[in-house]
């Protein structure tokens, strides 16, 4: 009876996972979809712990209170600019959790009373699932925290390589596969576990940890959105493998959903940059960009930029018919999303048509700009993806770029020597006038000069984006 109730609970939670994920397709329903999926996971956890009597009700309640308290604390305290590294850290914790559960399963077989209870059965299939859970989990753990370091600035965002790195990566991968085969060959029905199986598991864990570092550290900052999506997929695959280890349907389903959606998102991000996943993984693209002091500048070719002021921008926007805002990571750093929403509302009062153009890889994680704008209560019907709005820039009076860089660089269309050549960009340069808000002339994460800045129809408003937008809002209100 208990097993039947558990299976029913798992079925309910799986339905909630799938329906919750479907609601993530739209910003208008994403929040409720996330809540529904979280509730589904709670159902699965309670069913597993309660019906199998793993913990007492008091212990379960304590776990919910402590875990929920930590989650609530992070939700309140972590700024939106810190969300990419927080997501990376969550991926890492998911990976290590999967590896530890697989290790605990090995320890269960090693228990002194395992033979008497009939649990000392580790066949080749069980050994493979355990080794995969450990391997993928450890890659996810160390790789995610390298990504965390790059995103948070604790580790250089520049690609880090050394001679022979790829050879070491290949050797470690082959050694890991050999360890899995060895572990499967040494498995069998016996009281306890033989030393070779334990040694193989430890070796796989060490090799997975090293591979996680070697796979992520050569990847530059410009590819971090892809890396975050890929590591999210890894954490799902590790969880699914752990589900097979524990014969837990809910874990298998939820892990498979995360793994598959992460891979799909990774592919979407690669398409948005017109690059293959292999090209991303071999690294070497993008890096740190200095914050620089506010002010104008001159390109290496001797071209100059047209600087402007908040007063002039306010006049230009107030008398426009159509304005498109293009947010980027600089908006997140300046925490200017609320000021931007206020400006859009003031323009709407003057019968100006306002829209927001969001590039798939703007920011440091997938959907970063959508989350920021949703937090600022920007109407969902004003948010448009690149493919849906790119054709409208030609009929736009003013395009306002707030902290975006590489995703609006016209060099991607024609400069075959540029590292971003072929990457789909937002056609900001097709607008009648473009205004770029930046602190300085320093390049973005791709580390290259932006041709847009030197166009005759472009104007640069230097300074902190939040302060600049606030000044523009004040001027618009007076017009």
C-alpha positions as CSV (number, residue, x, y, z in Angstrom):
1,X,0.0,0.0,0.0
2,X,2.8,2.4,0.9
3,X,4.6,1.8,-2.4
4,X,1.4,2.4,-4.3
5,X,0.9,5.8,-2.5
6,X,4.5,6.7,-3.3
7,X,4.0,5.9,-7.0
8,X,0.8,8.0,-7.1
9,X,2.6,10.9,-5.4
10,X,5.5,10.6,-8.0
11,X,3.0,10.6,-10.8
12,X,1.3,13.8,-9.4
13,X,4.7,15.5,-9.0
14,X,5.8,14.5,-12.5
15,X,2.6,16.1,-13.9
16,X,3.3,19.2,-11.9
17,X,6.9,19.3,-13.2
18,X,5.8,19.1,-16.8
19,X,2.9,21.5,-16.6
20,X,5.1,23.9,-14.6
21,X,7.8,23.8,-17.2
22,X,5.2,24.5,-19.9
23,X,4.2,27.6,-18.1
24,X,7.8,28.8,-18.2
25,X,7.4,29.5,-21.9
26,X,5.8,32.9,-21.2
27,X,7.0,35.6,-18.9
28,X,3.4,36.2,-17.9
29,X,3.0,32.6,-16.5
30,X,6.7,31.8,-15.6
31,X,6.4,32.7,-11.9
32,X,3.4,30.5,-11.4
33,X,5.0,27.7,-13.4
34,X,8.1,27.9,-11.2
35,X,5.9,27.7,-8.1
36,X,4.0,24.8,-9.4
37,X,7.2,22.8,-10.2
38,X,8.6,23.6,-6.8
39,X,5.4,22.3,-5.2
40,X,5.7,19.1,-7.3
41,X,9.2,18.6,-5.9
42,X,7.9,19.1,-2.3
43,X,5.2,16.4,-3.0
44,X,7.9,14.0,-4.2
45,X,10.2,14.7,-1.2
46,X,7.5,14.3,1.4
47,X,6.2,11.1,-0.2
48,X,9.7,9.6,-0.2
49,X,10.6,10.6,3.3
50,X,7.3,10.0,5.0
51,X,6.0,6.8,3.4
52,X,9.4,5.1,3.5
53,X,9.9,6.4,7.0
54,X,13.4,7.7,6.3
55,X,12.9,10.6,8.7
56,X,10.6,11.4,11.6
57,X,7.9,14.1,11.0
58,X,9.9,16.5,13.3
59,X,13.1,16.0,11.3
60,X,11.2,16.5,8.0
61,X,9.7,19.8,9.3
62,X,13.1,20.9,10.5
63,X,14.5,20.3,7.0
64,X,11.7,22.2,5.4
65,X,12.2,25.1,7.7
66,X,16.0,25.3,7.4
67,X,16.0,24.7,3.6
68,X,13.1,27.1,3.0
69,X,14.7,29.7,5.3
70,X,18.0,29.6,3.3
71,X,16.1,29.9,0.1
72,X,14.0,32.8,1.3
73,X,17.1,34.5,2.6
74,X,18.9,34.2,-0.7
75,X,15.8,35.3,-2.6
76,X,15.7,38.5,-0.6
77,X,19.4,39.3,-0.2
78,X,20.9,38.4,-3.6
79,X,20.8,41.2,-6.1
80,X,19.6,40.5,-9.7
81,X,23.2,41.2,-10.8
82,X,24.2,38.2,-8.6
83,X,21.7,35.8,-10.1
84,X,24.0,34.2,-12.7
85,X,26.6,33.2,-10.2
86,X,23.8,32.0,-7.8
87,X,22.4,29.8,-10.5
88,X,25.8,28.4,-11.2
89,X,26.3,27.7,-7.5
90,X,22.9,25.9,-7.4
91,X,23.9,23.8,-10.3
92,X,27.1,22.9,-8.4
93,X,25.2,21.9,-5.3
94,X,22.9,19.7,-7.4
95,X,25.9,18.0,-8.9
96,X,27.6,17.3,-5.5
97,X,24.3,16.1,-4.0
98,X,24.0,13.5,-6.8
99,X,27.6,12.3,-6.3
100,X,27.1,12.0,-2.6
101,X,23.9,10.0,-2.9
102,X,25.7,7.6,-5.3
103,X,28.5,7.3,-2.8
104,X,26.0,6.6,0.0
105,X,24.6,3.8,-2.1
106,X,28.1,2.2,-2.2
107,X,28.3,2.6,1.5
108,X,25.0,0.9,1.9
109,X,26.3,-2.2,0.1
110,X,29.3,-2.1,2.4
111,X,27.3,-2.2,5.6
112,X,28.1,-5.2,7.9
113,X,24.4,-6.4,7.8
114,X,24.0,-5.9,4.1
115,X,24.3,-9.6,3.3
116,X,21.7,-10.6,6.0
117,X,19.2,-8.1,4.7
118,X,19.7,-9.2,1.1
119,X,20.9,-5.8,0.0
120,X,24.4,-6.8,-1.0
121,X,23.5,-7.0,-4.7
122,X,25.5,-4.7,-7.0
123,X,25.3,-5.8,-10.6
124,X,27.0,-4.3,-13.6
125,X,24.0,-2.1,-14.4
126,X,23.9,-0.7,-10.9
127,X,27.7,-0.1,-11.0
128,X,27.3,1.9,-14.3
129,X,24.5,4.1,-13.0
130,X,26.4,4.8,-9.7
131,X,29.6,5.6,-11.6
132,X,27.7,7.9,-14.0
133,X,26.1,9.7,-11.1
134,X,29.4,10.3,-9.5
135,X,31.2,11.3,-12.7
136,X,28.6,13.7,-14.0
137,X,27.9,15.0,-10.5
138,X,31.6,15.9,-9.9
139,X,32.0,17.5,-13.3
140,X,28.9,19.6,-12.6
141,X,30.2,20.5,-9.1
142,X,33.7,21.8,-9.9
143,X,32.7,23.2,-13.3
144,X,29.8,25.1,-11.8
145,X,32.0,26.7,-9.2
146,X,34.6,27.7,-11.8
147,X,31.7,29.4,-13.6
148,X,30.6,30.9,-10.3
149,X,34.1,32.3,-9.9
150,X,34.2,33.8,-13.4
151,X,30.8,35.3,-13.1
152,X,31.4,36.8,-9.7
153,X,34.9,38.1,-10.7
154,X,36.7,35.9,-8.2
155,X,38.3,34.2,-11.2
156,X,39.4,36.0,-14.4
157,X,36.8,35.9,-17.1
158,X,39.5,35.5,-19.6
159,X,40.1,32.1,-21.1
160,X,42.7,30.2,-19.0
161,X,44.8,27.6,-20.9
162,X,48.1,25.9,-20.6
163,X,50.2,23.7,-22.9
164,X,48.7,20.2,-23.2
165,X,45.4,21.1,-21.6
166,X,43.3,19.4,-24.2
167,X,45.5,16.3,-24.1
168,X,45.0,16.1,-20.3
169,X,41.2,16.5,-20.8
170,X,41.1,13.6,-23.3
171,X,43.3,11.4,-21.1
172,X,41.1,12.1,-18.0
173,X,38.0,11.3,-20.0
174,X,39.4,8.0,-21.3
175,X,40.6,7.1,-17.8
176,X,37.1,7.9,-16.4
177,X,35.5,5.5,-18.9
178,X,38.0,2.9,-18.1
179,X,37.2,3.4,-14.4
180,X,33.5,2.8,-15.1
181,X,34.2,-0.4,-17.0
182,X,36.5,-1.6,-14.2
183,X,33.8,-0.8,-11.7
184,X,31.2,-2.8,-13.7
185,X,33.5,-5.7,-14.1
186,X,34.3,-5.9,-10.4
187,X,30.6,-5.7,-9.4
188,X,28.6,-8.8,-8.3
189,X,26.5,-10.4,-5.7
190,X,28.7,-10.5,-2.6
191,X,28.6,-9.5,1.1
192,X,29.9,-6.0,1.1
193,X,31.9,-4.4,-1.6
194,X,35.4,-5.4,-2.9
195,X,38.1,-2.8,-2.7
196,X,38.5,-2.4,-6.5
197,X,34.9,-1.1,-6.7
198,X,35.6,1.5,-4.0
199,X,38.9,2.5,-5.6
200,X,37.2,2.9,-9.0
201,X,34.5,5.1,-7.5
202,X,37.1,7.3,-5.8
203,X,39.1,7.5,-9.0
204,X,36.1,8.5,-11.1
205,X,35.2,11.2,-8.5
206,X,38.7,12.7,-8.7
207,X,38.8,12.5,-12.5
208,X,35.3,14.1,-12.8
209,X,36.4,16.9,-10.5
210,X,39.5,17.6,-12.6
211,X,37.5,17.5,-15.8
212,X,34.9,19.9,-14.5
213,X,37.7,22.5,-14.0
214,X,39.4,21.7,-17.3
215,X,36.2,22.0,-19.3
216,X,35.1,25.4,-17.9
217,X,38.3,27.3,-17.2
218,X,39.3,27.8,-20.9
219,X,35.9,29.2,-21.7
220,X,35.8,33.0,-21.9
221,X,33.2,35.3,-20.3
222,X,31.3,35.9,-23.6
223,X,30.2,32.3,-23.5
224,X,29.0,32.2,-19.9
225,X,25.3,32.1,-20.8
226,X,25.9,28.9,-22.8
227,X,28.0,27.4,-20.0
228,X,25.3,28.1,-17.3
229,X,22.7,26.4,-19.5
230,X,25.0,23.5,-20.2
231,X,25.9,23.0,-16.5
232,X,22.2,23.2,-15.7
233,X,21.7,20.3,-18.1
234,X,24.6,18.4,-16.4
235,X,23.0,18.8,-13.0
236,X,19.7,17.3,-14.4
237,X,21.5,14.4,-16.0
238,X,23.4,13.7,-12.7
239,X,20.0,13.8,-10.8
240,X,18.4,11.4,-13.4
241,X,21.4,9.0,-13.0
242,X,20.9,9.1,-9.3
243,X,17.2,8.3,-9.8
244,X,18.2,5.1,-11.5
245,X,20.6,4.4,-8.6
246,X,17.8,4.7,-6.1
247,X,15.0,3.4,-8.4
248,X,13.2,6.7,-7.7
249,X,10.7,7.6,-10.5
250,X,10.3,11.3,-9.4
251,X,14.1,11.9,-9.5
252,X,14.4,10.2,-12.9
253,X,11.6,12.3,-14.4
254,X,12.7,15.6,-12.9
255,X,16.3,15.0,-13.8
256,X,15.5,14.1,-17.3
257,X,13.3,17.2,-17.7
258,X,16.1,19.4,-16.5
259,X,18.7,17.7,-18.6
260,X,16.7,17.8,-21.8
261,X,15.5,21.4,-21.3
262,X,19.1,22.5,-20.4
263,X,20.4,20.9,-23.7
264,X,17.6,22.5,-25.7
265,X,18.4,25.9,-24.1
266,X,22.1,25.4,-24.7
267,X,21.4,24.8,-28.4
268,X,19.2,27.9,-28.6
269,X,22.0,30.0,-27.0
270,X,24.5,28.6,-29.5
271,X,22.2,29.4,-32.4
272,X,21.8,32.9,-31.0
273,X,25.6,33.3,-31.4
274,X,25.9,31.3,-34.6
275,X,28.4,29.0,-33.0
276,X,28.5,25.3,-32.4
277,X,28.6,23.8,-29.0
278,X,32.0,22.3,-29.8
279,X,33.3,25.7,-30.7
280,X,32.1,27.0,-27.3
281,X,33.6,24.1,-25.3
282,X,37.1,24.4,-26.8
283,X,37.1,27.9,-25.3
284,X,39.1,31.0,-26.0
285,X,36.4,33.5,-26.7
286,X,35.7,36.6,-24.7
287,X,37.0,37.8,-21.3
288,X,37.1,40.5,-18.8
289,X,36.5,44.1,-19.7
290,X,37.7,46.9,-17.5
291,X,35.1,49.1,-16.0
292,X,36.9,52.2,-17.0
293,X,36.2,55.8,-16.1
294,X,33.2,57.6,-17.6
295,X,33.9,59.6,-20.6
296,X,34.2,59.7,-24.4
297,X,36.9,58.2,-26.5
298,X,38.4,57.5,-29.8
299,X,38.7,54.2,-31.6
300,X,42.0,52.7,-32.7
301,X,41.1,53.8,-36.3
302,X,40.9,57.4,-35.1
303,X,37.1,57.6,-35.3
304,X,35.3,59.8,-32.8
305,X,31.9,59.4,-31.1
306,X,29.1,61.9,-30.7
307,X,28.4,62.5,-27.0
308,X,25.1,63.8,-25.8
309,X,23.4,64.9,-22.6
310,X,20.3,63.8,-20.6
311,X,18.5,67.0,-21.6
312,X,19.0,66.3,-25.3
313,X,18.0,62.7,-25.0
314,X,14.8,63.6,-23.1
315,X,13.8,66.0,-25.9
316,X,14.5,63.3,-28.6
317,X,12.5,60.7,-26.8
318,X,9.6,62.9,-25.9
319,X,8.9,63.9,-29.6
320,X,9.5,60.4,-31.0
321,X,6.7,58.2,-32.3
322,X,8.4,54.9,-31.5
323,X,11.2,54.0,-29.1
324,X,12.8,50.6,-28.5
325,X,14.9,49.9,-25.4
326,X,17.7,47.4,-25.7
327,X,18.8,46.2,-22.2
328,X,22.2,44.6,-21.5
329,X,24.3,43.5,-18.5
330,X,25.2,47.1,-17.9
331,X,21.6,47.8,-16.9
332,X,21.8,44.9,-14.4
333,X,25.1,46.3,-12.9
334,X,23.6,49.8,-12.5
335,X,20.3,48.3,-11.3
336,X,18.6,50.7,-13.7
337,X,15.6,48.4,-14.6
338,X,13.2,50.3,-12.4
339,X,14.3,53.7,-13.8
340,X,13.9,52.3,-17.3
341,X,10.4,51.2,-16.5
342,X,9.5,54.6,-15.2
343,X,10.9,56.3,-18.3
344,X,8.9,54.0,-20.5
345,X,5.7,54.9,-18.6
346,X,6.4,58.6,-18.9
347,X,6.9,58.2,-22.7
348,X,3.7,56.2,-22.9
349,X,1.9,59.1,-21.3
350,X,3.1,61.2,-24.3
351,X,1.7,58.6,-26.7
352,X,5.1,57.3,-27.6
353,X,5.0,53.6,-28.7
354,X,7.5,51.8,-26.4
355,X,9.0,48.3,-26.8
356,X,11.9,46.3,-25.4
357,X,14.1,44.2,-27.6
358,X,15.8,41.3,-25.8
359,X,18.7,39.4,-27.3
360,X,18.9,35.7,-26.3
361,X,22.5,36.0,-24.9
362,X,22.2,39.5,-23.3
363,X,23.4,39.3,-19.7
364,X,25.3,36.5,-18.0
365,X,22.7,33.8,-18.0
366,X,19.8,32.7,-20.1
367,X,16.8,35.0,-19.7
368,X,18.7,37.4,-17.5
369,X,17.2,40.5,-19.1
370,X,13.6,39.1,-19.0
371,X,14.0,38.4,-15.3
372,X,15.3,41.9,-14.6
373,X,12.5,43.6,-16.6
374,X,9.8,41.4,-15.0
375,X,11.1,42.3,-11.6
376,X,10.7,46.0,-12.5
377,X,7.0,45.2,-13.6
378,X,7.6,46.0,-17.2
379,X,4.4,44.8,-19.1
380,X,5.0,41.5,-20.7
381,X,3.4,42.6,-23.9
382,X,6.2,45.1,-24.4
383,X,9.0,42.4,-24.3
384,X,10.0,41.1,-27.7
385,X,12.6,38.5,-28.7
386,X,15.2,39.3,-31.3
387,X,13.5,37.5,-34.2
388,X,10.2,39.1,-33.5
389,X,11.4,42.7,-33.3
390,X,14.4,43.0,-35.5
391,X,12.4,44.1,-38.5
392,X,10.9,47.0,-36.6
393,X,14.1,49.0,-36.1
394,X,13.9,50.5,-39.6
395,X,10.6,52.2,-38.5
396,X,11.9,53.2,-35.1
397,X,12.7,56.8,-34.3
398,X,15.0,56.1,-31.3
399,X,16.7,52.9,-30.1
400,X,18.1,53.2,-26.6
401,X,20.9,50.7,-25.7
402,X,21.4,50.4,-22.0
403,X,24.6,48.5,-21.2
404,X,24.5,46.1,-24.1
405,X,27.5,45.8,-26.3
406,X,28.4,42.8,-28.5
407,X,24.8,41.9,-29.3
408,X,24.4,45.3,-31.1
409,X,27.7,45.4,-32.9
410,X,27.3,45.7,-36.7
411,X,30.7,44.1,-37.2
412,X,29.0,40.7,-36.7
413,X,27.3,41.2,-40.2
414,X,30.3,42.0,-42.4
415,X,33.7,41.8,-40.6
416,X,34.9,38.2,-41.3
417,X,38.0,38.8,-39.0
418,X,35.7,39.6,-36.0
419,X,35.3,36.8,-33.4
420,X,31.5,37.6,-33.4
421,X,31.2,37.4,-37.2
422,X,27.9,35.6,-38.1
423,X,26.3,36.1,-34.7
424,X,22.7,37.4,-35.1
425,X,22.5,40.9,-33.6
426,X,19.8,43.4,-32.8
427,X,19.5,45.8,-35.7
428,X,19.9,48.9,-33.6
429,X,21.9,50.7,-36.3
430,X,18.9,50.6,-38.6
431,X,16.9,53.0,-36.3
432,X,16.8,56.6,-37.3
433,X,18.8,57.5,-34.1
434,X,20.5,55.2,-31.6
435,X,21.6,56.2,-28.1
436,X,24.0,54.1,-26.1
437,X,24.3,54.4,-22.4
438,X,27.7,53.3,-21.1
439,X,30.2,54.2,-18.4
440,X,33.1,54.3,-20.9
441,X,34.4,53.2,-24.3
442,X,35.7,49.9,-23.0
443,X,34.7,46.9,-25.0
444,X,32.2,44.2,-23.9
445,X,32.9,40.6,-23.0
446,X,34.0,39.7,-26.5
447,X,36.9,42.3,-26.1
448,X,36.3,44.0,-29.4
449,X,35.5,47.6,-30.5
450,X,31.8,48.3,-31.3
451,X,31.2,49.9,-34.7
452,X,27.8,51.2,-33.6
453,X,29.5,53.7,-31.3
454,X,31.0,55.6,-34.3
455,X,28.0,55.7,-36.6
456,X,26.9,59.2,-37.6
457,X,23.3,58.5,-36.3
458,X,24.5,57.2,-32.9
459,X,25.0,59.3,-29.7
460,X,26.8,58.2,-26.5
461,X,25.5,59.1,-23.1
462,X,28.3,58.4,-20.7
463,X,27.8,57.8,-17.0
464,X,26.0,55.5,-14.6
465,X,22.9,54.1,-16.4
466,X,20.6,54.5,-13.4
467,X,21.6,58.1,-12.8
468,X,21.4,58.9,-16.5
469,X,18.0,57.4,-16.9
470,X,16.7,59.2,-13.8
471,X,17.9,62.5,-15.2
472,X,16.2,61.8,-18.5
473,X,12.9,60.9,-16.6
474,X,13.0,64.2,-14.7
475,X,13.6,66.1,-18.0
476,X,10.8,64.2,-19.8
477,X,8.3,65.1,-17.0
478,X,9.0,68.8,-17.4
479,X,8.5,68.8,-21.2
